Amino acid sequence: MQNKIKTKRVGDLLERLYLNEDDLSNREVMELALSYVLPRNDNKDLAEKLLDRFGSFSDVLTTDWFLLKEVEGMSERSAKALSLLFSVFEYYVESGLDKKYDFNSTENICDFFEELLRFKQIENTYIIGLDSKKKVKFKHKLATGGMKSVGVSTHDIARIITTQKPHSCFLCHNHPNGCAKPSENDCKGNEILKSLCKKLHVDLVDHIIVGVDGVFSLEGNKFLRKFNVN
């Protein structure tokens, strides 16, 4: 009987989600997510505990699994499974970007890089190759941790460009907890990479930085888009 009640509740929540009802609370959405991780449990209390500890639904999903595991009711396995939901979402977003946008307008360029980088929790650096029609030909992650802490291999960039043969390219990285304006290391690294691309006869159109406050162009030395951070 108890299992039937739990199954009906999850079914009711799913039905409201399918009907695009926007009145689901943080707790109800958290409960739905937990139903995939712990399908046999009544997850209302656990959802409350996670939200009390970490804040919003998005805060829970972006929390490291070993911290999730500290909450009563979460095992190591369930904590890892829950934290993977955000990774799956990131993969879904990234896998569709290449076909979704061309780079024929500033708006499209901002949309692409905002979707790619705005909500990543650690620094990532990418090279984006374009064809002659300014459509995305490839997207490669060069580093995780940012240009300062990890560094970007010029050898890797040279290999990617010579094998993939883009018409032009963009570099980009994010500042997850800071302003999008470039640091001294960003500027120095960008000059090295511009020189490399010139030697390989490929136009480095721009180096884009996405921060909590917007999308910044190193080439133009200006914000292409400001975010509302209030």
C-alpha positions in Angstrom: 0.0 0.0 0.0 2.8 2.4 0.9 4.6 1.7 -2.4 1.4 2.4 -4.3 1.0 5.8 -2.5 4.6 6.7 -3.3 4.1 5.7 -7.0 0.9 7.7 -7.3 2.6 10.8 -5.8 5.5 10.6 -8.2 3.0 10.0 -11.1 1.1 13.1 -10.1 4.2 15.2 -10.0 5.3 13.9 -13.4 1.8 14.7 -14.9 2.0 18.2 -13.6 5.5 18.5 -15.2 4.3 17.1 -18.5 1.4 19.6 -18.5 4.0 22.4 -18.2 2.6 23.6 -14.9 5.0 26.1 -13.4 3.8 25.8 -9.8 6.1 22.9 -8.8 8.0 23.9 -5.7 11.8 23.4 -5.2 10.9 20.5 -2.9 8.6 18.8 -5.4 11.2 19.1 -8.2 13.9 17.8 -5.8 11.6 14.9 -4.9 11.1 14.0 -8.5 14.9 14.0 -9.1 15.3 11.7 -6.1 12.7 9.3 -7.4 15.2 8.4 -10.2 18.0 7.9 -7.7 16.0 6.2 -4.9 12.9 4.9 -6.6 11.7 2.8 -3.7 11.9 5.5 -1.1 9.5 8.2 0.1 11.8 11.2 -0.7 9.8 14.1 0.7 11.8 14.4 3.9 15.1 13.8 2.1 14.3 16.5 -0.4 13.7 18.9 2.5 17.0 18.0 4.1 19.0 18.6 0.9 17.3 21.9 0.3 17.8 23.0 3.9 21.5 22.2 3.7 22.4 23.5 0.2 19.7 25.9 -0.8 17.9 25.6 -4.2 17.4 22.7 -6.5 20.2 23.9 -8.8 22.5 24.3 -5.7 21.9 20.7 -4.8 22.7 19.4 -8.3 25.9 21.4 -8.6 27.2 20.3 -5.1 30.0 17.7 -5.0 28.8 14.2 -4.3 30.9 13.9 -1.1 29.1 16.8 0.4 25.7 15.4 -0.6 26.7 12.1 1.1 26.9 14.0 4.5 23.1 14.4 4.5 21.2 11.7 6.4 19.6 9.3 4.0 22.1 9.8 1.2 24.6 6.9 0.5 27.7 7.3 -1.6 26.0 5.6 -4.5 22.9 7.8 -4.4 25.0 11.0 -3.9 27.1 10.2 -7.0 24.0 9.4 -9.0 22.3 12.6 -8.0 25.3 14.7 -8.8 25.5 13.0 -12.3 22.1 14.5 -13.2 23.8 17.9 -13.7 26.5 16.4 -15.8 23.9 14.7 -18.0 22.1 18.1 -18.5 25.4 19.8 -19.4 26.1 17.1 -22.0 22.6 17.5 -23.4 23.1 21.3 -23.8 26.6 21.0 -25.3 25.7 18.3 -27.8 23.0 20.4 -29.4 25.0 23.7 -29.6 26.9 22.9 -32.7 23.8 22.6 -34.9 21.8 25.2 -33.1 23.8 28.4 -33.9 25.8 30.0 -36.6 28.2 32.9 -35.9 26.7 35.4 -38.3 25.5 37.8 -35.6 26.7 39.1 -32.2 23.4 37.8 -30.6 24.1 34.2 -31.9 27.7 34.4 -30.7 26.6 35.5 -27.2 23.8 32.9 -27.1 26.3 30.1 -28.0 28.9 31.0 -25.4 26.4 31.8 -22.7 24.8 28.4 -23.1 28.2 26.7 -23.2 29.8 28.4 -20.3 27.6 30.5 -18.0 26.5 27.8 -15.6 29.7 25.7 -15.4 31.0 25.5 -11.9 34.7 25.3 -12.8 36.8 27.0 -15.4 36.8 25.4 -18.9 38.7 26.5 -22.0 37.5 25.6 -25.5 38.5 26.2 -29.1 35.6 26.5 -31.6 36.3 25.9 -35.3 34.0 27.5 -37.9 33.6 26.7 -41.6 33.5 29.3 -44.4 29.7 30.0 -43.7 30.5 30.7 -40.0 28.8 27.5 -38.9 30.4 25.4 -36.1 32.7 22.8 -37.5 34.0 21.5 -34.2 34.2 22.2 -30.5 37.1 20.9 -28.4 37.7 21.3 -24.7 41.4 22.4 -24.2 41.6 22.5 -20.4 39.6 22.4 -17.2 40.7 24.8 -14.6 41.3 27.9 -16.7 44.3 29.4 -18.5 46.1 30.4 -15.3 45.8 27.2 -13.2 46.1 24.6 -15.9 47.4 26.4 -19.0 46.5 25.7 -22.6 48.8 23.6 -24.7 49.9 25.3 -27.9 50.7 21.8 -29.2 47.1 20.7 -28.7 45.8 23.8 -30.5 48.2 23.3 -33.4 47.2 19.7 -33.7 43.5 20.4 -33.7 43.8 23.2 -36.2 46.1 21.3 -38.6 43.9 18.2 -38.5 40.4 19.8 -38.5 41.3 22.7 -40.8 38.8 25.3 -39.7 38.2 28.5 -41.8 38.4 30.5 -38.6 38.2 29.9 -34.9 37.2 31.3 -31.5 38.7 30.6 -28.1 36.7 30.9 -25.0 36.8 30.3 -21.3 34.7 31.1 -18.2 35.2 32.9 -14.8 32.6 31.0 -12.7 32.8 33.2 -9.7 34.1 36.4 -11.1 33.9 39.3 -13.6 34.2 38.4 -17.3 36.9 41.1 -17.8 40.3 39.4 -18.6 43.1 39.0 -16.2 46.7 39.8 -17.0 47.3 36.0 -17.6 44.3 35.9 -19.9 45.7 38.7 -22.0 49.2 37.3 -22.2 47.9 33.8 -23.1 45.7 35.3 -25.8 48.6 37.0 -27.5 50.5 33.7 -27.6 47.5 31.9 -29.1 46.9 34.7 -31.6 50.5 34.4 -32.8 50.2 30.7 -33.1 47.0 30.9 -35.2 48.6 33.5 -37.5 51.5 31.1 -38.1 48.9 28.4 -39.0 47.1 30.7 -41.4 43.8 30.6 -39.4 42.0 33.7 -38.3 41.4 33.8 -34.5 38.3 35.9 -34.6 38.0 36.5 -30.9 38.6 35.2 -27.4 35.4 35.2 -25.4 35.2 35.2 -21.6 31.9 34.4 -19.8 31.6 35.6 -16.2 28.9 36.1 -13.7 28.3 39.5 -15.1 28.3 38.9 -18.9 30.0 37.9 -22.1 33.3 39.7 -22.8 35.2 40.1 -26.0 39.0 40.3 -25.7 39.4 41.4 -29.3 36.9 44.2 -28.9 37.9 44.9 -25.2 34.2 45.2 -24.3 31.2 43.4 -23.0 29.0 41.9 -25.8 26.3 41.1 -23.3 25.7 42.0 -19.7 23.8 39.7 -17.3 21.3 40.8 -14.7 23.1 39.7 -11.5 20.7 41.3 -9.1 
